[in-house]
Amino acid sequence: MNDATVDDSEKDRTQQLRVGRLTKAHGLKGAIKLELFTDDPGRRFVPGAVFTLQVPTGSAWHGKTIELVELRWYNQHAVGFFKDIVDRSAAETLAKAILWIDADVAELSDEEDAWYDHQLVGLAVMRDGVRIGTIGRLEHMPAQDLLIVKTPTGDVMIPFVKAIVPSVDVKNGLVTITPPPGLLEELPEDPADAEPAAESADAEAAPTSETDAAASAVETAPEAEADASARP
């Protein structure tokens, strides 16, 4: 476990790139399952690769880096072994940590669905061919990433998943979104929601079925019998 140190000249040439997330401990010897955010793990996850950890500020790992010893595959799931993580208890302290690496800012990613944060900020966001705003920033959350889109009515959070963000065209400065109803605007009230109230009012005014009519007739029957008994 080491502190990350980068001199100013190197900072000018590098950019942090998110490449994976540690999900949960695997076995008893410190291995950790990985969710990969790169199509080239053979280049990113090599023995000796050092990753900056994104964890809550209260974590003992905050501000630290971690070194990969080996990447293995179990049932098509990536599993990492890291320096100084020797048992399950230590591995569990890293659950949900996000892994970042330093990469050359001049490097244009050739990986599908992989971009630097700075490449996305400022891109126009299009919906059904209409520009609705621009990307202000990205929020990297434990569950998923969020695009913070600046619109005329305020910032909107868009889950950065393929189903909602099907196209990112950095070269042309466009991001296409297909949000579900209600994500960008309030849904109009369904007129059908008002019908039960009207029906209830009608129900109070008159019987609505043969059973109700029969019940009404029974209630008035005693009065008829009393009139008949009073006759000579």
C-alpha positions as CSV (number, residue, x, y, z in Angstrom):
1,M,0.0,0.0,0.0
2,N,1.7,3.2,-1.2
3,D,0.9,6.9,-1.3
4,A,0.5,8.1,-4.9
5,T,3.1,10.8,-5.7
6,V,3.2,12.6,-9.1
7,D,5.4,15.6,-9.9
8,D,4.0,18.7,-11.5
9,S,5.5,18.0,-14.9
10,E,4.0,14.5,-15.0
11,K,0.6,15.9,-14.0
12,D,0.7,18.1,-17.0
13,R,1.1,15.0,-19.3
14,T,-1.2,12.6,-17.5
15,Q,-4.9,12.1,-16.9
16,Q,-6.7,9.7,-14.6
17,L,-8.5,6.9,-16.4
18,R,-11.0,4.7,-14.7
19,V,-10.4,1.1,-15.6
20,G,-12.2,-1.1,-13.0
21,R,-14.0,-1.7,-9.8
22,L,-13.3,-4.1,-7.0
23,T,-16.6,-5.9,-6.2
24,K,-16.1,-8.5,-3.5
25,A,-13.6,-10.9,-1.9
26,H,-12.9,-14.2,-3.6
27,G,-11.7,-17.1,-1.6
28,L,-9.5,-16.9,1.5
29,K,-6.2,-15.7,0.2
30,G,-6.9,-12.1,-0.5
31,A,-8.2,-12.3,-4.1
32,I,-10.9,-9.8,-5.2
33,K,-13.4,-10.0,-8.0
34,L,-13.2,-7.2,-10.6
35,E,-15.6,-5.4,-12.8
36,L,-13.5,-4.2,-15.8
37,F,-14.1,-0.9,-17.6
38,T,-11.6,-1.6,-20.3
39,D,-11.6,-3.8,-23.4
40,D,-7.9,-4.4,-23.1
41,P,-7.2,-5.9,-19.6
42,G,-4.1,-7.5,-20.9
43,R,-2.6,-4.0,-21.3
44,R,-4.1,-2.3,-18.2
45,F,-3.9,-5.2,-15.7
46,V,-0.4,-6.5,-15.8
47,P,1.8,-7.6,-12.9
48,G,3.2,-4.5,-11.3
49,A,0.4,-2.1,-12.5
50,V,-0.4,0.5,-9.8
51,F,-3.9,1.8,-9.4
52,T,-5.2,4.8,-7.5
53,L,-8.1,3.9,-5.3
54,Q,-11.4,5.8,-5.2
55,V,-13.0,5.1,-1.8
56,P,-15.0,7.0,0.8
57,T,-12.9,9.5,2.8
58,G,-13.4,7.5,6.0
59,S,-11.7,4.5,4.5
60,A,-8.2,3.5,5.5
61,W,-7.5,3.2,1.8
62,H,-8.4,6.8,1.0
63,G,-5.5,8.5,-0.9
64,K,-3.7,5.2,-1.4
65,T,-2.6,3.1,-4.4
66,I,-2.6,-0.6,-4.8
67,E,-0.3,-2.8,-6.9
68,L,-1.5,-5.8,-8.9
69,V,0.4,-9.1,-8.5
70,E,-1.7,-11.2,-10.9
71,L,-5.0,-11.2,-12.8
72,R,-6.8,-14.5,-13.2
73,W,-10.1,-15.7,-14.7
74,Y,-12.6,-17.9,-12.9
75,N,-15.8,-18.8,-14.8
76,Q,-15.2,-15.8,-17.1
77,H,-14.9,-13.5,-14.1
78,A,-11.8,-11.4,-13.6
79,V,-10.1,-11.9,-10.2
80,G,-7.2,-9.8,-9.0
81,F,-4.4,-10.6,-6.5
82,F,-2.8,-7.5,-5.0
83,K,0.4,-6.8,-3.1
84,D,0.0,-7.0,0.7
85,I,-3.6,-8.2,0.5
86,V,-3.1,-11.7,1.8
87,D,-6.4,-12.8,3.4
88,R,-10.2,-12.4,3.0
89,S,-10.5,-9.8,5.7
90,A,-8.1,-7.4,4.0
91,A,-9.8,-8.0,0.6
92,E,-13.2,-7.1,2.1
93,T,-12.0,-3.7,3.1
94,L,-11.5,-2.9,-0.6
95,A,-15.0,-3.9,-1.7
96,K,-16.6,-1.3,-4.1
97,A,-13.3,0.6,-4.6
98,I,-12.8,2.1,-8.0
99,L,-9.5,1.7,-9.8
100,W,-7.8,4.5,-11.7
101,I,-4.6,4.7,-13.6
102,D,-2.4,7.5,-14.9
103,A,-2.5,7.7,-18.7
104,D,-1.0,10.1,-21.3
105,V,-3.5,12.8,-22.1
106,A,-2.3,12.7,-25.8
107,E,-3.4,9.0,-26.0
108,L,-6.7,8.7,-27.8
109,S,-8.5,5.6,-26.4
110,D,-9.1,2.9,-29.0
111,E,-11.3,1.0,-26.6
112,E,-15.0,0.7,-27.2
113,D,-17.1,2.7,-24.7
114,A,-14.0,4.0,-22.9
115,W,-13.3,7.8,-22.6
116,Y,-11.5,10.1,-20.4
117,D,-13.7,12.4,-18.3
118,H,-12.2,15.5,-19.9
119,Q,-13.2,14.2,-23.3
120,L,-16.9,14.1,-22.4
121,V,-17.2,17.4,-20.5
122,G,-18.8,20.0,-22.8
123,L,-20.2,17.6,-25.4
124,A,-23.7,18.5,-26.7
125,V,-26.4,16.1,-25.5
126,M,-29.0,15.2,-28.1
127,R,-32.5,13.7,-27.7
128,D,-34.6,12.8,-30.7
129,G,-32.3,15.1,-32.8
130,V,-32.9,18.1,-30.4
131,R,-30.1,19.5,-28.3
132,I,-31.2,19.6,-24.6
133,G,-27.9,20.7,-23.0
134,T,-24.2,19.9,-22.5
135,I,-22.3,17.6,-20.2
136,G,-21.0,19.5,-17.2
137,R,-19.2,16.7,-15.4
138,L,-19.2,13.0,-14.6
139,E,-20.0,11.5,-11.2
140,H,-18.4,8.1,-10.5
141,M,-20.8,6.4,-8.1
142,P,-20.3,2.9,-6.6
143,A,-23.3,1.5,-8.5
144,Q,-22.9,3.3,-11.8
145,D,-21.6,6.5,-13.4
146,L,-23.8,9.6,-13.9
147,L,-23.6,12.2,-16.6
148,I,-24.5,15.6,-15.1
149,V,-26.2,17.5,-18.0
150,K,-26.6,21.2,-17.9
151,T,-30.0,22.2,-19.3
152,P,-31.9,25.5,-19.4
153,T,-33.9,24.4,-16.5
154,G,-31.1,23.1,-14.3
155,D,-28.7,20.2,-14.0
156,V,-30.1,16.7,-14.8
157,M,-28.5,13.4,-13.8
158,I,-28.4,10.8,-16.6
159,P,-27.2,7.2,-15.7
160,F,-24.3,6.5,-18.0
161,V,-25.4,3.1,-19.2
162,K,-25.8,1.8,-22.8
163,A,-29.6,1.6,-22.6
164,I,-29.9,5.3,-21.9
165,V,-26.7,6.6,-23.6
166,P,-26.4,4.5,-26.8
167,S,-24.0,6.8,-28.6
168,V,-20.9,8.9,-27.7
169,D,-19.3,10.7,-30.6
170,V,-16.3,12.6,-29.1
171,K,-14.9,13.5,-32.6
172,N,-18.1,15.4,-33.5
173,G,-18.9,16.5,-29.9
174,L,-22.2,14.7,-29.6
175,V,-23.8,12.4,-27.0
176,T,-27.1,10.8,-27.9
177,I,-29.5,9.8,-25.1
178,T,-32.8,7.9,-25.0
179,P,-34.1,8.5,-21.5
180,P,-37.2,6.7,-20.3
181,P,-40.4,8.7,-19.7
182,G,-40.1,10.9,-16.6
183,L,-36.3,11.1,-16.4
184,L,-36.1,14.6,-17.9
185,E,-39.6,15.9,-17.2
186,E,-42.6,15.2,-15.1
187,L,-45.1,12.9,-16.6
188,P,-48.6,14.4,-17.2
189,E,-51.4,13.2,-15.0
190,D,-53.3,10.3,-16.5
191,P,-56.9,11.3,-17.1
192,A,-57.9,7.8,-16.1
193,D,-56.8,8.6,-12.6
194,A,-59.8,10.9,-12.1
195,E,-62.4,8.4,-13.3
196,P,-62.8,6.4,-10.1
197,A,-63.8,9.6,-8.2
198,A,-66.6,10.4,-10.7
199,E,-67.8,6.8,-10.6
200,S,-67.9,7.0,-6.8
201,A,-70.1,10.0,-6.9
202,D,-72.5,8.3,-9.4
203,A,-72.6,5.3,-7.1
204,E,-73.9,7.4,-4.2
205,A,-76.6,8.8,-6.3
206,A,-78.1,5.6,-7.7
207,P,-77.8,1.7,-7.4
208,T,-75.2,0.4,-9.8
209,S,-76.2,-3.2,-10.0
210,E,-79.1,-5.6,-9.6
211,T,-77.9,-6.5,-6.1
212,D,-77.9,-2.8,-5.0
213,A,-81.4,-2.4,-6.5
214,A,-82.7,-5.4,-4.6
215,A,-81.2,-4.2,-1.4
216,S,-82.9,-0.8,-1.9
217,A,-86.3,-2.5,-2.5
218,V,-85.9,-4.6,0.7
219,E,-85.2,-1.5,2.8
220,T,-88.5,0.1,1.6
221,A,-90.6,-3.1,2.0
222,P,-91.5,-2.6,5.8
223,E,-93.0,0.8,5.1
224,A,-95.3,-0.8,2.5
225,E,-96.4,-3.5,4.9
226,A,-97.2,-1.0,7.6
227,D,-99.4,0.9,5.2
228,A,-101.3,-2.3,4.3
229,S,-101.9,-3.2,8.0
230,A,-103.4,0.2,8.7
231,R,-106.1,-0.2,6.2
232,P,-109.6,-1.5,7.3
